[in-house]
């Protein structure tokens, strides 16, 4: 699966996903760090990527009116390994069919 990680997602999550064989693109690689949620979502859609973000408010609101490939809202946790584990559990539980074109929380 291919993911677009918003600026607020820890790089550890991206590293873990890469190790599991997923395609990862970080916002800071392709857009200014100041890019808003709408710009990020549209970029991800144009490239067929599922968005992972901690920005619950903006992305849930956008999902009501904008197309998306899928959105994962990452709930902040300490330590970072708990965030990675939550994403892995979601992917194992939901699979691609549960992620694509849906909104999920990890």
N, C-alpha and C positions, 0 to 999 in steps of 0.2 A: 504494500500500500504506500501511497505517497502523501507526505504530510508537509504542511506549511506552518512553522512555529512562529507565533506572535512574539514580539519583543519581550513579553513578560514571562515566557516559558523558560525555565532553567535549561542551560545547555546540557546538563546531565540527562535530561529526558531525551533530547535529540541524539546524544551519543548512544544511549541505551537502544533507541529505536533503530539506529544505524547498525548496531551490533546484531540486532534481530533480523536484519535484511531489508528494512524499510527505506524508502527514499525520503530524504529530509532536506528541506530548504528553510533557512532562517530568514526572517524578515530583514534583518540588518544586511543580508547578502544582496538584496535586490531592491529594497525600498529605503527611504530615509527613516531613521528611528522615530521621527515625529509623524510618520504616516498614520492616518486615522484608521479606525476599524473598517470603515467602508472600503477604503483603498486596499487594505489588506485582504478583505474578503473577495473583492473583485479580482485581485491578482491571483489568489488561490483558485478561484473558479476558472479563470482563463487558462490555468495550467493543470486543471483536473486534480487539485490537491485538497485534502481534508485539513481544515484549520484546527490547530490546537492553541488555545488561549486561556489565560486566567481571567480575562475581561468578560465576565458573565453578563453584565448589564448591556453593554453595547452589542455583543454578538447575539444575544437572545432577541434583542429588539430588531436587529438587522435580519435575522433569520425569518422573521414574520413577513418581510416584504422583499427580500433579496434572494435570488437563487444561491444555492451552495451545494458543494459536493459532499459536505458533512462537516460538523463542528463538534469538537470535543472541548468541553469546558473543564479545565484542570483546577481542582480545588487545592489551594496552597496547603502544604503540610511541612512539618519538620520531622525528621531530617529529609533531605532531598530524595533519599532512597525510597521513602514512602510515596513520594509523587511518582517515581518511576514504577514502583510496584503497582500503584493504582492504574496507571495507563496499561501496563501489561495485563492485569486482571481484566480490564475492559476489553482489550483486544482478544484475549482468549475466550471470554464469555460471549461477546457480541459477534466476533468474526467480521469479515468484510461486509457481509450483507446487513449487519446491524449497525455498522459505522457509516457506510456510504449513504448519503442523502438523509441522514438523521442527525439529531442533536443528542449528544451523550455527555455524561458527567463522569469524571475520573478523579 
